[in-house]
Amino acid sequence: MSGDRPYYVTTPIYYVNDNPHIGHAYTTLACDVLARFKRLDGFDVKFLTGTDEHGQKVEKSAVAAGMSPQAFTDKMSRNFRLLAEAMNF
């Protein structure tokens, strides 16, 4: 039965203009719980999360931190990956 019923769940796209906070953890956890439940129910689950590393706010935050936008987004996106690892995703 697995594979016959696809189910897609995604978190919001997180912006990397600041460090992750409890809201990021909460929505990621809620989506993970839903994905795990659907897998137990026999669905072929695809779970997606990610960051948006473009935009003026990200550029402003990079300038304020004294970094290039690329270096800033690399650093900040790593914080989101570390959060996911800490939450065992």
DRENSE-588197 format. One record per residue (C-alpha): residue number from 1; y, z, x. Coordinates in pm, 1 decimal, m for minus. Layout:
+-----+----------+----------+----------+
|   i |       yy |       zz |       xx |
+-----+----------+----------+----------+
| NUM |        Y |        Z |        X |
...
+-----+----------+----------+----------+
***
This chain:
+-----+----------+----------+----------+
|   i |       yy |       zz |       xx |
+-----+----------+----------+----------+
|   1 |      0.0 |      0.0 |      0.0 |
|   2 |    235.5 |     65.6 |    292.1 |
|   3 |    447.8 |   m238.0 |    368.1 |
|   4 |    437.8 |   m365.0 |     11.8 |
|   5 |    739.5 |   m159.0 |    m86.4 |
|   6 |   1029.3 |   m181.6 |    159.4 |
|   7 |   1299.9 |     82.5 |    147.4 |
|   8 |   1622.3 |     72.4 |    348.8 |
|   9 |   1843.1 |    373.8 |    418.8 |
|  10 |   2147.9 |    387.0 |    643.4 |
|  11 |   2403.1 |    644.0 |    746.3 |
|  12 |   2771.1 |    560.2 |    736.3 |
|  13 |   2894.8 |    381.7 |   1046.5 |
|  14 |   3040.6 |    658.3 |   1259.7 |
|  15 |   3372.7 |    598.9 |   1436.9 |
|  16 |   3383.8 |    707.6 |   1800.2 |
|  17 |   3750.4 |    805.5 |   1808.4 |
|  18 |   3645.8 |   1173.5 |   1822.1 |
|  19 |   3338.5 |   1390.0 |   1883.4 |
|  20 |   3065.8 |   1420.4 |   1619.5 |
|  21 |   3110.5 |   1706.1 |   1372.0 |
|  22 |   2911.3 |   1883.4 |   1102.7 |
|  23 |   2972.2 |   1599.8 |    854.4 |
|  24 |   2800.2 |   1352.7 |   1086.0 |
|  25 |   2506.2 |   1589.4 |   1126.0 |
|  26 |   2485.4 |   1648.3 |    750.4 |
|  27 |   2480.0 |   1281.9 |    648.2 |
|  28 |   2232.9 |   1192.9 |    923.4 |
|  29 |   2005.8 |   1477.9 |    815.8 |
|  30 |   2029.9 |   1382.1 |    447.2 |
|  31 |   1934.2 |   1021.5 |    525.3 |
|  32 |   1647.8 |   1137.7 |    747.4 |
|  33 |   1510.7 |   1363.5 |    472.8 |
|  34 |   1524.5 |   1073.5 |    227.3 |
|  35 |   1353.5 |    839.7 |    475.5 |
|  36 |   1074.7 |   1088.9 |    542.3 |
|  37 |   1019.8 |   1149.0 |    170.9 |
|  38 |    998.7 |    777.2 |     99.3 |
|  39 |    750.9 |    728.6 |    384.7 |
|  40 |    531.6 |   1002.3 |    236.1 |
|  41 |    557.6 |    819.2 |    m96.3 |
|  42 |    415.6 |    502.8 |     64.2 |
|  43 |    730.8 |    299.9 |    128.1 |
|  44 |    786.1 |     93.8 |    442.0 |
|  45 |   1111.2 |    263.3 |    545.9 |
|  46 |   1379.4 |    118.6 |    771.4 |
|  47 |   1632.2 |    384.3 |    878.5 |
|  48 |   1951.7 |    268.4 |   1049.8 |
|  49 |   2241.1 |    456.1 |   1203.5 |
|  50 |   2511.0 |    359.7 |   1448.1 |
|  51 |   2869.0 |    374.2 |   1565.4 |
|  52 |   3172.1 |    149.4 |   1526.1 |
|  53 |   3333.2 |    105.4 |   1864.8 |
|  54 |   3620.7 |   m119.7 |   1761.5 |
|  55 |   3958.7 |    m62.4 |   1606.8 |
|  56 |   4307.7 |     61.2 |   1670.6 |
|  57 |   4224.8 |    429.5 |   1626.1 |
|  58 |   3958.1 |    404.2 |   1894.2 |
|  59 |   4203.6 |    226.3 |   2123.3 |
|  60 |   4469.7 |    495.1 |   2059.6 |
|  61 |   4219.3 |    770.7 |   2132.3 |
|  62 |   4114.9 |    599.1 |   2456.2 |
|  63 |   4476.3 |    567.2 |   2571.0 |
|  64 |   4541.1 |    934.2 |   2483.1 |
|  65 |   4235.9 |   1033.0 |   2690.1 |
|  66 |   4358.8 |    821.5 |   2982.5 |
|  67 |   4053.5 |    597.2 |   2973.5 |
|  68 |   3981.1 |    231.1 |   2916.3 |
|  69 |   3852.4 |    155.7 |   2564.8 |
|  70 |   3511.8 |     57.9 |   2706.6 |
|  71 |   3470.7 |    376.6 |   2911.7 |
|  72 |   3592.6 |    586.7 |   2618.6 |
|  73 |   3354.2 |    432.0 |   2366.0 |
|  74 |   3062.4 |    457.0 |   2609.9 |
|  75 |   3132.0 |    829.0 |   2655.1 |
|  76 |   3186.7 |    901.5 |   2286.6 |
|  77 |   2891.4 |    697.1 |   2164.5 |
|  78 |   2672.4 |    895.8 |   2405.1 |
|  79 |   2781.6 |   1211.2 |   2217.9 |
|  80 |   2642.0 |   1063.2 |   1896.4 |
|  81 |   2313.5 |    976.0 |   2067.0 |
|  82 |   2291.0 |   1330.4 |   2204.0 |
|  83 |   2349.1 |   1465.5 |   1852.9 |
|  84 |   2061.7 |   1252.2 |   1721.5 |
|  85 |   1835.5 |   1372.2 |   2003.3 |
|  86 |   1929.6 |   1734.9 |   1938.5 |
|  87 |   1840.6 |   1684.5 |   1571.0 |
|  88 |   1506.1 |   1532.3 |   1679.4 |
|  89 |   1565.9 |   1181.2 |   1539.5 |
+-----+----------+----------+----------+
***
